[in-house]
C-alpha cells in the first residue's frame, strides 16, 4: 500500500506541474488581469492536484522512512522530462537523458533496499 501511495503522490505532483505549465501557456497573449488568471481551470487543477499530492505525501511519510520515500520523488524528474519531450515537444539533450537514467538507477537501488 505504501508504494501505491508513493506513486499516487508522484503522479499528483506531476499533474500539478503540468497543469501549471498549461495555465501559464493559456495566459500568453490573453487578458493579463489577475481575475482572468484566477479563472483559469488549469490553475485550479494545479492547485487541487498539488494539494491532494501533499495530503497523500503525508500518508506516505506515515508509512515509509523519509530516507526512502523522499528520494523516490525524484521519479517526478523522469516523468516531467518525458512529458516535456513528448507533450510539449521540448528538446532534451543527451546530458539530461543521462541524468534521467541515473535517477532511474538510483530509484531502483533504493527500491531494493526497502
Backbone atoms as SQL, in Angstrom:
CREATE TABLE atoms (id INTEGER PRIMARY KEY, chain TEXT, resi INTEGER, resn TEXT, atom TEXT, x REAL, y REAL, z REAL);
INSERT INTO atoms VALUES
  (1, 'A', 1, 'UNK', 'N', 0.824, -1.205, 0.000),
  (2, 'A', 1, 'UNK', 'CA', 0.000, 0.000, 0.000),
  (3, 'A', 1, 'UNK', 'C', 0.866, 1.267, 0.000),
  (4, 'A', 2, 'UNK', 'N', 2.000, 1.218, 0.699),
  (5, 'A', 2, 'UNK', 'CA', 2.882, 2.382, 0.776),
  (6, 'A', 2, 'UNK', 'C', 3.378, 2.793, -0.598),
  (7, 'A', 3, 'UNK', 'N', 3.708, 1.794, -1.411),
  (8, 'A', 3, 'UNK', 'CA', 4.241, 2.087, -2.744),
  (9, 'A', 3, 'UNK', 'C', 3.164, 2.673, -3.653),
  (10, 'A', 4, 'UNK', 'N', 1.934, 2.232, -3.490),
  (11, 'A', 4, 'UNK', 'CA', 0.830, 2.798, -4.274),
  (12, 'A', 4, 'UNK', 'C', 0.617, 4.258, -3.884),
  (13, 'A', 5, 'UNK', 'N', 0.679, 4.532, -2.588),
  (14, 'A', 5, 'UNK', 'CA', 0.554, 5.920, -2.128),
  (15, 'A', 5, 'UNK', 'C', 1.699, 6.776, -2.649),
  (16, 'A', 6, 'UNK', 'N', 2.904, 6.227, -2.635),
  (17, 'A', 6, 'UNK', 'CA', 4.066, 6.969, -3.142),
  (18, 'A', 6, 'UNK', 'C', 3.906, 7.277, -4.628),
  (19, 'A', 7, 'UNK', 'N', 3.483, 6.295, -5.392),
  (20, 'A', 7, 'UNK', 'CA', 3.251, 6.505, -6.822),
  (21, 'A', 7, 'UNK', 'C', 2.147, 7.532, -7.045),
  (22, 'A', 8, 'UNK', 'N', 1.097, 7.470, -6.236),
  (23, 'A', 8, 'UNK', 'CA', -0.004, 8.431, -6.340),
  (24, 'A', 8, 'UNK', 'C', 0.486, 9.843, -6.046),
  (25, 'A', 9, 'UNK', 'N', 1.317, 9.997, -5.019),
  (26, 'A', 9, 'UNK', 'CA', 1.877, 11.316, -4.698),
  (27, 'A', 9, 'UNK', 'C', 2.713, 11.845, -5.861),
  (28, 'A', 10, 'UNK', 'N', 3.508, 10.984, -6.464),
  (29, 'A', 10, 'UNK', 'CA', 4.317, 11.388, -7.629),
  (30, 'A', 10, 'UNK', 'C', 3.431, 11.828, -8.789),
  (31, 'A', 11, 'UNK', 'N', 2.423, 11.032, -9.077),
  (32, 'A', 11, 'UNK', 'CA', 1.550, 11.345, -10.214),
  (33, 'A', 11, 'UNK', 'C', 0.757, 12.633, -9.988),
  (34, 'A', 12, 'UNK', 'N', 0.267, 12.834, -8.774),
  (35, 'A', 12, 'UNK', 'CA', -0.471, 14.067, -8.482),
  (36, 'A', 12, 'UNK', 'C', 0.434, 15.292, -8.584),
  (37, 'A', 13, 'UNK', 'N', 1.652, 15.159, -8.099),
  (38, 'A', 13, 'UNK', 'CA', 2.608, 16.263, -8.190),
  (39, 'A', 13, 'UNK', 'C', 2.928, 16.581, -9.645),
  (40, 'A', 14, 'UNK', 'N', 3.147, 15.546, -10.431),
  (41, 'A', 14, 'UNK', 'CA', 3.415, 15.765, -11.861),
  (42, 'A', 14, 'UNK', 'C', 2.215, 16.403, -12.560),
  (43, 'A', 15, 'UNK', 'N', 1.019, 15.924, -12.257),
  (44, 'A', 15, 'UNK', 'CA', -0.189, 16.512, -12.826),
  (45, 'A', 15, 'UNK', 'C', -0.266, 17.992, -12.474),
  (46, 'A', 16, 'UNK', 'N', 0.031, 18.319, -11.223),
  (47, 'A', 16, 'UNK', 'CA', 0.022, 19.715, -10.807),
  (48, 'A', 16, 'UNK', 'C', 1.022, 20.559, -11.568),
  (49, 'A', 17, 'UNK', 'N', 2.210, 20.017, -11.811),
  (50, 'A', 17, 'UNK', 'CA', 3.228, 20.765, -12.534),
  (51, 'A', 17, 'UNK', 'C', 2.855, 20.958, -14.003),
  (52, 'A', 18, 'UNK', 'N', 2.281, 19.933, -14.594),
  (53, 'A', 18, 'UNK', 'CA', 1.846, 20.044, -15.994),
  (54, 'A', 18, 'UNK', 'C', 0.694, 21.039, -16.103),
  (55, 'A', 19, 'UNK', 'N', -0.227, 20.998, -15.159),
  (56, 'A', 19, 'UNK', 'CA', -1.338, 21.949, -15.164),
  (57, 'A', 19, 'UNK', 'C', -0.822, 23.381, -14.991),
  (58, 'A', 20, 'UNK', 'N', 0.217, 23.572, -14.181),
  (59, 'A', 20, 'UNK', 'CA', 0.820, 24.898, -14.052),
  (60, 'A', 20, 'UNK', 'C', 1.357, 25.375, -15.395),
  (61, 'A', 21, 'UNK', 'N', 2.024, 24.479, -16.107),
  (62, 'A', 21, 'UNK', 'CA', 2.573, 24.828, -17.421),
  (63, 'A', 21, 'UNK', 'C', 1.443, 25.225, -18.377),
  (64, 'A', 22, 'UNK', 'N', 0.376, 24.443, -18.412),
  (65, 'A', 22, 'UNK', 'CA', -0.755, 24.776, -19.271),
  (66, 'A', 22, 'UNK', 'C', -1.399, 26.099, -18.849),
  (67, 'A', 23, 'UNK', 'N', -1.441, 26.358, -17.546),
  (68, 'A', 23, 'UNK', 'CA', -2.021, 27.617, -17.066),
  (69, 'A', 23, 'UNK', 'C', -1.230, 28.808, -17.600),
  (70, 'A', 24, 'UNK', 'N', 0.079, 28.782, -17.452),
  (71, 'A', 24, 'UNK', 'CA', 0.865, 29.933, -17.914),
  (72, 'A', 24, 'UNK', 'C', 0.868, 30.031, -19.435),
  (73, 'A', 25, 'UNK', 'N', 0.779, 28.901, -20.114),
  (74, 'A', 25, 'UNK', 'CA', 0.684, 28.937, -21.574),
  (75, 'A', 25, 'UNK', 'C', -0.632, 29.575, -22.010),
  (76, 'A', 26, 'UNK', 'N', -1.704, 29.314, -21.273),
  (77, 'A', 26, 'UNK', 'CA', -3.003, 29.873, -21.634),
  (78, 'A', 26, 'UNK', 'C', -3.063, 31.376, -21.361),
  (79, 'A', 27, 'UNK', 'N', -2.171, 31.879, -20.520),
  (80, 'A', 27, 'UNK', 'CA', -2.161, 33.308, -20.198),
  (81, 'A', 27, 'UNK', 'C', -1.445, 34.139, -21.257),
  (82, 'A', 28, 'UNK', 'N', -0.665, 33.505, -22.111),
  (83, 'A', 28, 'UNK', 'CA', 0.085, 34.254, -23.124),
  (84, 'A', 28, 'UNK', 'C', -0.864, 34.889, -24.129),
  (85, 'A', 29, 'UNK', 'N', -0.682, 36.168, -24.343),
  (86, 'A', 29, 'UNK', 'CA', -1.467, 36.870, -25.347),
  (87, 'A', 29, 'UNK', 'C', -2.910, 37.124, -24.956),
  (88, 'A', 30, 'UNK', 'N', -3.298, 36.719, -23.776),
  (89, 'A', 30, 'UNK', 'CA', -4.680, 36.922, -23.343),
  (90, 'A', 30, 'UNK', 'C', -4.784, 38.071, -22.364),
  (91, 'A', 31, 'UNK', 'N', -5.892, 38.098, -21.694),
  (92, 'A', 31, 'UNK', 'CA', -6.132, 39.103, -20.665),
  (93, 'A', 31, 'UNK', 'C', -5.123, 38.877, -19.535),
  (94, 'A', 32, 'UNK', 'N', -4.366, 39.909, -19.180),
  (95, 'A', 32, 'UNK', 'CA', -3.319, 39.737, -18.180),
  (96, 'A', 32, 'UNK', 'C', -3.761, 40.123, -16.773),
  (97, 'A', 33, 'UNK', 'N', -5.036, 40.367, -16.578),
  (98, 'A', 33, 'UNK', 'CA', -5.507, 40.736, -15.246),
  (99, 'A', 33, 'UNK', 'C', -5.487, 39.518, -14.323),
  (100, 'A', 34, 'UNK', 'N', -5.347, 39.781, -13.034),
  (101, 'A', 34, 'UNK', 'CA', -5.326, 38.700, -12.058),
  (102, 'A', 34, 'UNK', 'C', -6.652, 37.961, -12.014),
  (103, 'A', 35, 'UNK', 'N', -7.742, 38.666, -12.207),
  (104, 'A', 35, 'UNK', 'CA', -9.040, 37.978, -12.158),
  (105, 'A', 35, 'UNK', 'C', -9.177, 36.996, -13.322),
  (106, 'A', 36, 'UNK', 'N', -8.668, 37.380, -14.483),
  (107, 'A', 36, 'UNK', 'CA', -8.710, 36.458, -15.622),
  (108, 'A', 36, 'UNK', 'C', -7.817, 35.241, -15.358),
  (109, 'A', 37, 'UNK', 'N', -6.659, 35.483, -14.772),
  (110, 'A', 37, 'UNK', 'CA', -5.749, 34.374, -14.464),
  (111, 'A', 37, 'UNK', 'C', -6.348, 33.443, -13.420),
  (112, 'A', 38, 'UNK', 'N', -7.039, 34.015, -12.449),
  (113, 'A', 38, 'UNK', 'CA', -7.635, 33.191, -11.397),
  (114, 'A', 38, 'UNK', 'C', -8.811, 32.358, -11.901),
  (115, 'A', 39, 'UNK', 'N', -9.355, 32.698, -13.055),
  (116, 'A', 39, 'UNK', 'CA', -10.444, 31.908, -13.637),
  (117, 'A', 39, 'UNK', 'C', -9.943, 30.746, -14.480),
  (118, 'A', 40, 'UNK', 'N', -8.637, 30.599, -14.597),
  (119, 'A', 40, 'UNK', 'CA', -8.069, 29.523, -15.413),
  (120, 'A', 40, 'UNK', 'C', -8.350, 28.156, -14.788),
  (121, 'A', 41, 'UNK', 'N', -9.007, 27.264, -15.518),
  (122, 'A', 41, 'UNK', 'CA', -9.237, 25.917, -14.975),
  (123, 'A', 41, 'UNK', 'C', -7.925, 25.163, -14.760),
  (124, 'A', 42, 'UNK', 'N', -6.919, 25.478, -15.575),
  (125, 'A', 42, 'UNK', 'CA', -5.612, 24.838, -15.403),
  (126, 'A', 42, 'UNK', 'C', -4.983, 25.219, -14.069),
  (127, 'A', 43, 'UNK', 'N', -5.131, 26.479, -13.682),
  (128, 'A', 43, 'UNK', 'CA', -4.599, 26.917, -12.396),
  (129, 'A', 43, 'UNK', 'C', -5.275, 26.172, -11.249),
  (130, 'A', 44, 'UNK', 'N', -6.590, 26.034, -11.326),
  (131, 'A', 44, 'UNK', 'CA', -7.325, 25.350, -10.269),
  (132, 'A', 44, 'UNK', 'C', -7.016, 23.859, -10.242),
  (133, 'A', 45, 'UNK', 'N', -6.832, 23.258, -11.411),
  (134, 'A', 45, 'UNK', 'CA', -6.418, 21.853, -11.461),
  (135, 'A', 45, 'UNK', 'C', -5.050, 21.696, -10.809),
  (136, 'A', 46, 'UNK', 'N', -4.144, 22.626, -11.086),
  (137, 'A', 46, 'UNK', 'CA', -2.814, 22.574, -10.481),
  (138, 'A', 46, 'UNK', 'C', -2.903, 22.654, -8.962),
  (139, 'A', 47, 'UNK', 'N', -3.698, 23.578, -8.462),
  (140, 'A', 47, 'UNK', 'CA', -3.837, 23.743, -7.011),
  (141, 'A', 47, 'UNK', 'C', -4.439, 22.503, -6.360),
  (142, 'A', 48, 'UNK', 'N', -5.457, 21.944, -6.977),
  (143, 'A', 48, 'UNK', 'CA', -6.105, 20.753, -6.416),
  (144, 'A', 48, 'UNK', 'C', -5.154, 19.558, -6.461),
  (145, 'A', 49, 'UNK', 'N', -4.488, 19.362, -7.603),
  (146, 'A', 49, 'UNK', 'CA', -3.577, 18.221, -7.735),
  (147, 'A', 49, 'UNK', 'C', -2.416, 18.331, -6.751),
  (148, 'A', 50, 'UNK', 'N', -1.834, 19.520, -6.644),
  (149, 'A', 50, 'UNK', 'CA', -0.709, 19.693, -5.717),
  (150, 'A', 50, 'UNK', 'C', -1.173, 19.564, -4.264),
  (151, 'A', 51, 'UNK', 'N', -2.357, 20.071, -3.962),
  (152, 'A', 51, 'UNK', 'CA', -2.894, 19.923, -2.603),
  (153, 'A', 51, 'UNK', 'C', -3.157, 18.473, -2.254),
  (154, 'A', 52, 'UNK', 'N', -3.773, 17.743, -3.166),
  (155, 'A', 52, 'UNK', 'CA', -4.019, 16.318, -2.932),
  (156, 'A', 52, 'UNK', 'C', -2.704, 15.545, -2.849),
  (157, 'A', 53, 'UNK', 'N', -1.753, 15.933, -3.695),
  (158, 'A', 53, 'UNK', 'CA', -0.432, 15.309, -3.646),
  (159, 'A', 53, 'UNK', 'C', 0.227, 15.493, -2.288),
  (160, 'A', 54, 'UNK', 'N', 0.075, 16.675, -1.718),
  (161, 'A', 54, 'UNK', 'CA', 0.619, 16.937, -0.389),
  (162, 'A', 54, 'UNK', 'C', -0.043, 16.045, 0.660),
  (163, 'A', 55, 'UNK', 'N', -1.353, 15.908, 0.593),
  (164, 'A', 55, 'UNK', 'CA', -2.056, 15.063, 1.568),
  (165, 'A', 55, 'UNK', 'C', -1.644, 13.599, 1.439),
  (166, 'A', 56, 'UNK', 'N', -1.513, 13.125, 0.207),
  (167, 'A', 56, 'UNK', 'CA', -1.070, 11.743, 0.003),
  (168, 'A', 56, 'UNK', 'C', 0.371, 11.587, 0.486),
  (169, 'A', 57, 'UNK', 'N', 1.203, 12.604, 0.247),
  (170, 'A', 57, 'UNK', 'CA', 2.599, 12.570, 0.701),
  (171, 'A', 57, 'UNK', 'C', 2.657, 12.408, 2.225),
  (172, 'A', 58, 'UNK', 'N', 1.767, 13.072, 2.951),
  (173, 'A', 58, 'UNK', 'CA', 1.732, 12.928, 4.404),
  (174, 'A', 58, 'UNK', 'C', 1.417, 11.485, 4.802),
  (175, 'A', 59, 'UNK', 'N', 0.544, 10.838, 4.052),
  (176, 'A', 59, 'UNK', 'CA', 0.251, 9.424, 4.309),
  (177, 'A', 59, 'UNK', 'C', 1.472, 8.553, 4.031),
  (178, 'A', 60, 'UNK', 'N', 2.200, 8.901, 2.970),
  (179, 'A', 60, 'UNK', 'CA', 3.431, 8.161, 2.638),
  (180, 'A', 60, 'UNK', 'C', 4.419, 8.260, 3.789),
  (181, 'A', 61, 'UNK', 'N', 4.599, 9.463, 4.319),
  (182, 'A', 61, 'UNK', 'CA', 5.570, 9.664, 5.391),
  (183, 'A', 61, 'UNK', 'C', 5.182, 8.936, 6.673),
  (184, 'A', 62, 'UNK', 'N', 3.902, 8.628, 6.834),
  (185, 'A', 62, 'UNK', 'CA', 3.480, 7.836, 7.988),
  (186, 'A', 62, 'UNK', 'C', 3.897, 6.376, 7.835),
  (187, 'A', 63, 'UNK', 'N', 4.090, 5.936, 6.595),
  (188, 'A', 63, 'UNK', 'CA', 4.319, 4.520, 6.336),
  (189, 'A', 63, 'UNK', 'C', 5.755, 4.170, 5.959),
  (190, 'A', 64, 'UNK', 'N', 6.489, 5.122, 5.381),
  (191, 'A', 64, 'UNK', 'CA', 7.853, 4.848, 4.921),
  (192, 'A', 64, 'UNK', 'C', 8.837, 5.790, 5.599),
  (193, 'A', 65, 'UNK', 'N', 10.056, 5.338, 5.708),
  (194, 'A', 65, 'UNK', 'CA', 11.112, 6.199, 6.219),
  (195, 'A', 65, 'UNK', 'C', 11.350, 7.310, 5.208),
  (196, 'A', 66, 'UNK', 'N', 11.598, 8.513, 5.710),
  (197, 'A', 66, 'UNK', 'CA', 11.801, 9.652, 4.819),
  (198, 'A', 66, 'UNK', 'C', 13.041, 9.449, 3.932),
  (199, 'A', 67, 'UNK', 'N', 14.027, 8.724, 4.444),
  (200, 'A', 67, 'UNK', 'CA', 15.235, 8.448, 3.667),
  (201, 'A', 67, 'UNK', 'C', 14.986, 7.566, 2.459),
  (202, 'A', 68, 'UNK', 'N', 13.893, 6.834, 2.477),
  (203, 'A', 68, 'UNK', 'CA', 13.492, 6.015, 1.325),
  (204, 'A', 68, 'UNK', 'C', 12.462, 6.762, 0.489),
  (205, 'A', 69, 'UNK', 'N', 11.474, 7.335, 1.144),
  (206, 'A', 69, 'UNK', 'CA', 10.355, 7.959, 0.430),
  (207, 'A', 69, 'UNK', 'C', 10.800, 9.184, -0.368),
  (208, 'A', 70, 'UNK', 'N', 11.548, 10.078, 0.255),
  (209, 'A', 70, 'UNK', 'CA', 11.863, 11.340, -0.419),
  (210, 'A', 70, 'UNK', 'C', 12.665, 11.152, -1.702),
  (211, 'A', 71, 'UNK', 'N', 13.714, 10.338, -1.704),
  (212, 'A', 71, 'UNK', 'CA', 14.421, 10.144, -2.981),
  (213, 'A', 71, 'UNK', 'C', 13.549, 9.541, -4.076),
  (214, 'A', 72, 'UNK', 'N', 12.516, 8.792, -3.696),
  (215, 'A', 72, 'UNK', 'CA', 11.621, 8.213, -4.698),
  (216, 'A', 72, 'UNK', 'C', 10.844, 9.298, -5.450),
  (217, 'A', 73, 'UNK', 'N', 10.680, 10.454, -4.829),
  (218, 'A', 73, 'UNK', 'CA', 10.010, 11.558, -5.522),
  (219, 'A', 73, 'UNK', 'C', 10.819, 12.056, -6.713),
  (220, 'A', 74, 'UNK', 'N', 12.081, 11.655, -6.788),
  (221, 'A', 74, 'UNK', 'CA', 12.886, 12.059, -7.946),
  (222, 'A', 74, 'UNK', 'C', 12.340, 11.443, -9.234),
  (223, 'A', 75, 'UNK', 'N', 11.444, 10.471, -9.104),
  (224, 'A', 75, 'UNK', 'CA', 10.763, 9.957, -10.299),
  (225, 'A', 75, 'UNK', 'C', 10.003, 11.070, -11.014),
  (226, 'A', 76, 'UNK', 'N', 9.653, 12.117, -10.271),
  (227, 'A', 76, 'UNK', 'CA', 9.000, 13.266, -10.899),
  (228, 'A', 76, 'UNK', 'C', 9.869, 13.850, -12.006),
  (229, 'A', 77, 'UNK', 'N', 11.187, 13.890, -11.788),
  (230, 'A', 77, 'UNK', 'CA', 12.090, 14.414, -12.808),
  (231, 'A', 77, 'UNK', 'C', 12.007, 13.580, -14.084),
  (232, 'A', 78, 'UNK', 'N', 11.902, 12.280, -13.909),
  (233, 'A', 78, 'UNK', 'CA', 11.793, 11.378, -15.065),
  (234, 'A', 78, 'UNK', 'C', 10.473, 11.627, -15.788),
  (235, 'A', 79, 'UNK', 'N', 9.380, 11.623, -15.039),
  (236, 'A', 79, 'UNK', 'CA', 8.058, 11.803, -15.653),
  (237, 'A', 79, 'UNK', 'C', 7.928, 13.167, -16.321),
  (238, 'A', 80, 'UNK', 'N', 8.382, 14.214, -15.656),
  (239, 'A', 80, 'UNK', 'CA', 8.275, 15.558, -16.232),
  (240, 'A', 80, 'UNK', 'C', 9.158, 15.686, -17.470),
  (241, 'A', 81, 'UNK', 'N', 10.322, 15.045, -17.470),
  (242, 'A', 81, 'UNK', 'CA', 11.170, 15.070, -18.666),
  (243, 'A', 81, 'UNK', 'C', 10.466, 14.401, -19.839),
  (244, 'A', 82, 'UNK', 'N', 9.834, 13.267, -19.590),
  (245, 'A', 82, 'UNK', 'CA', 9.099, 12.580, -20.660),
  (246, 'A', 82, 'UNK', 'C', 7.933, 13.427, -21.168),
  (247, 'A', 83, 'UNK', 'N', 7.230, 14.063, -20.248),
  (248, 'A', 83, 'UNK', 'CA', 6.116, 14.933, -20.643),
  (249, 'A', 83, 'UNK', 'C', 6.626, 16.143, -21.417),
  (250, 'A', 84, 'UNK', 'N', 7.725, 16.721, -20.957),
  (251, 'A', 84, 'UNK', 'CA', 8.303, 17.874, -21.659),
  (252, 'A', 84, 'UNK', 'C', 8.656, 17.498, -23.092),
  (253, 'A', 85, 'UNK', 'N', 9.220, 16.320, -23.259),
  (254, 'A', 85, 'UNK', 'CA', 9.648, 15.886, -24.596),
  (255, 'A', 85, 'UNK', 'C', 8.470, 15.532, -25.496),
  (256, 'A', 86, 'UNK', 'N', 7.539, 14.730, -24.978),
  (257, 'A', 86, 'UNK', 'CA', 6.513, 14.166, -25.847),
  (258, 'A', 86, 'UNK', 'C', 5.193, 14.933, -25.862),
  (259, 'A', 87, 'UNK', 'N', 4.936, 15.744, -24.857),
  (260, 'A', 87, 'UNK', 'CA', 3.702, 16.540, -24.847),
  (261, 'A', 87, 'UNK', 'C', 3.992, 17.975, -25.289),
  (262, 'A', 88, 'UNK', 'N', 5.041, 18.558, -24.701),
  (263, 'A', 88, 'UNK', 'CA', 5.368, 19.958, -25.013),
  (264, 'A', 88, 'UNK', 'C', 6.417, 20.076, -26.128),
  (265, 'A', 89, 'UNK', 'N', 6.914, 18.960, -26.614),
  (266, 'A', 89, 'UNK', 'CA', 7.880, 18.907, -27.730),
  (267, 'A', 89, 'UNK', 'C', 9.129, 19.738, -27.452),
  (268, 'A', 90, 'UNK', 'N', 9.584, 19.701, -26.201),
  (269, 'A', 90, 'UNK', 'CA', 10.803, 20.400, -25.835),
  (270, 'A', 90, 'UNK', 'C', 12.009, 19.537, -26.193),
  (271, 'A', 91, 'UNK', 'N', 13.112, 20.191, -26.479),
  (272, 'A', 91, 'UNK', 'CA', 14.348, 19.484, -26.801),
  (273, 'A', 91, 'UNK', 'C', 15.036, 19.068, -25.500),
  (274, 'A', 92, 'UNK', 'N', 15.398, 17.807, -25.424),
  (275, 'A', 92, 'UNK', 'CA', 16.105, 17.276, -24.259),
  (276, 'A', 92, 'UNK', 'C', 17.465, 16.783, -24.759),
  (277, 'A', 93, 'UNK', 'N', 18.535, 17.347, -24.200),
  (278, 'A', 93, 'UNK', 'CA', 19.863, 16.954, -24.685),
  (279, 'A', 93, 'UNK', 'C', 20.343, 15.659, -24.029),
  (280, 'A', 94, 'UNK', 'N', 21.471, 15.144, -24.518),
  (281, 'A', 94, 'UNK', 'CA', 21.992, 13.860, -24.041),
  (282, 'A', 94, 'UNK', 'C', 22.355, 13.883, -22.558),
  (283, 'A', 95, 'UNK', 'N', 22.886, 15.003, -22.111),
  (284, 'A', 95, 'UNK', 'CA', 23.245, 15.111, -20.696),
  (285, 'A', 95, 'UNK', 'C', 22.018, 14.977, -19.801),
  (286, 'A', 96, 'UNK', 'N', 20.937, 15.572, -20.250),
  (287, 'A', 96, 'UNK', 'CA', 19.684, 15.475, -19.490),
  (288, 'A', 96, 'UNK', 'C', 19.202, 14.025, -19.452),
  (289, 'A', 97, 'UNK', 'N', 19.239, 13.337, -20.607),
  (290, 'A', 97, 'UNK', 'CA', 18.826, 11.935, -20.649),
  (291, 'A', 97, 'UNK', 'C', 19.711, 11.083, -19.754),
  (292, 'A', 98, 'UNK', 'N', 21.010, 11.401, -19.702),
  (293, 'A', 98, 'UNK', 'CA', 21.910, 10.679, -18.815),
  (294, 'A', 98, 'UNK', 'C', 21.491, 10.883, -17.363),
  (295, 'A', 99, 'UNK', 'N', 21.135, 12.110, -17.022),
  (296, 'A', 99, 'UNK', 'CA', 20.644, 12.390, -15.674),
  (297, 'A', 99, 'UNK', 'C', 19.389, 11.600, -15.356),
  (298, 'A', 100, 'UNK', 'N', 18.487, 11.499, -16.319),
  (299, 'A', 100, 'UNK', 'CA', 17.259, 10.711, -16.137),
  (300, 'A', 100, 'UNK', 'C', 17.612, 9.247, -15.881),
  (301, 'A', 101, 'UNK', 'N', 18.548, 8.726, -16.643),
  (302, 'A', 101, 'UNK', 'CA', 18.963, 7.325, -16.456),
  (303, 'A', 101, 'UNK', 'C', 19.574, 7.121, -15.073),
  (304, 'A', 102, 'UNK', 'N', 20.371, 8.069, -14.615),
  (305, 'A', 102, 'UNK', 'CA', 20.963, 7.958, -13.284),
  (306, 'A', 102, 'UNK', 'C', 19.900, 8.013, -12.189),
  (307, 'A', 103, 'UNK', 'N', 18.905, 8.864, -12.373),
  (308, 'A', 103, 'UNK', 'CA', 17.803, 8.932, -11.397),
  (309, 'A', 103, 'UNK', 'C', 17.074, 7.595, -11.346),
  (310, 'A', 104, 'UNK', 'N', 16.785, 7.031, -12.501),
  (311, 'A', 104, 'UNK', 'CA', 16.106, 5.730, -12.540),
  (312, 'A', 104, 'UNK', 'C', 16.949, 4.677, -11.833),
  (313, 'A', 105, 'UNK', 'N', 18.259, 4.682, -12.089),
  (314, 'A', 105, 'UNK', 'CA', 19.150, 3.737, -11.407),
  (315, 'A', 105, 'UNK', 'C', 19.124, 3.908, -9.903),
  (316, 'A', 106, 'UNK', 'N', 19.115, 5.155, -9.449),
  (317, 'A', 106, 'UNK', 'CA', 19.073, 5.421, -8.017),
  (318, 'A', 106, 'UNK', 'C', 17.772, 4.953, -7.393),
  (319, 'A', 107, 'UNK', 'N', 16.674, 5.174, -8.090),
  (320, 'A', 107, 'UNK', 'CA', 15.367, 4.732, -7.570),
  (321, 'A', 107, 'UNK', 'C', 15.320, 3.210, -7.492),
  (322, 'A', 108, 'UNK', 'N', 15.872, 2.543, -8.494),
  (323, 'A', 108, 'UNK', 'CA', 15.903, 1.078, -8.471),
  (324, 'A', 108, 'UNK', 'C', 16.732, 0.580, -7.288),
  (325, 'A', 109, 'UNK', 'N', 17.895, 1.191, -7.062),
  (326, 'A', 109, 'UNK', 'CA', 18.733, 0.791, -5.931),
  (327, 'A', 109, 'UNK', 'C', 18.027, 1.015, -4.596),
  (328, 'A', 110, 'UNK', 'N', 17.372, 2.151, -4.449),
  (329, 'A', 110, 'UNK', 'CA', 16.649, 2.439, -3.211),
  (330, 'A', 110, 'UNK', 'C', 15.441, 1.526, -3.037),
  (331, 'A', 111, 'UNK', 'N', 14.782, 1.207, -4.132),
  (332, 'A', 111, 'UNK', 'CA', 13.618, 0.324, -4.072),
  (333, 'A', 111, 'UNK', 'C', 13.990, -1.075, -3.599),
  (334, 'A', 112, 'UNK', 'N', 15.191, -1.516, -3.923),
  (335, 'A', 112, 'UNK', 'CA', 15.656, -2.839, -3.486),
  (336, 'A', 112, 'UNK', 'C', 16.008, -2.831, -2.004),
  (337, 'A', 113, 'UNK', 'N', 16.308, -1.659, -1.474),
  (338, 'A', 113, 'UNK', 'CA', 16.732, -1.518, -0.084),
  (339, 'A', 113, 'UNK', 'C', 15.584, -1.730, 0.889),
  (340, 'A', 114, 'UNK', 'N', 14.383, -1.320, 0.473),
  (341, 'A', 114, 'UNK', 'CA', 13.256, -1.364, 1.429),
  (342, 'A', 114, 'UNK', 'C', 12.541, -2.695, 1.430);
